[in-house]
Amino acid sequence: MSYRKTKTKQCRLVGVPVQDGAGRLGCEMGPSAYRTAGIARALSELGHSVTDLGNVAPLPQRPMKQWQCGAEAAAGGGGLDRRAVEGGV
């Protein structure tokens, strides 16, 4: 299969290793697997300019106090604005 040369695209690779909510273990290794498989090289061979920006890392969660629950827990421990949780925004 041959590909037509078109205008070069700028590709930026950003890895987002996430395990939360996945049905299988190992999903957080996905970005590394793409890199090991040579995704940047493959895109370059297609004529694209590639920049690998690495992986993003989530901010560490703040521990919840045992007495927090409901809106207090969401506003205080989850990084949400209290007004949004209480319906003010």
Summary of the structure (lengths in Angstrom):
residues: 89
radius of gyration: 20.6
end to end distance: 53.5
largest distance: 63.3
contacts: 154
relative contact order: 0.16
helix: 34%
strand: 15%
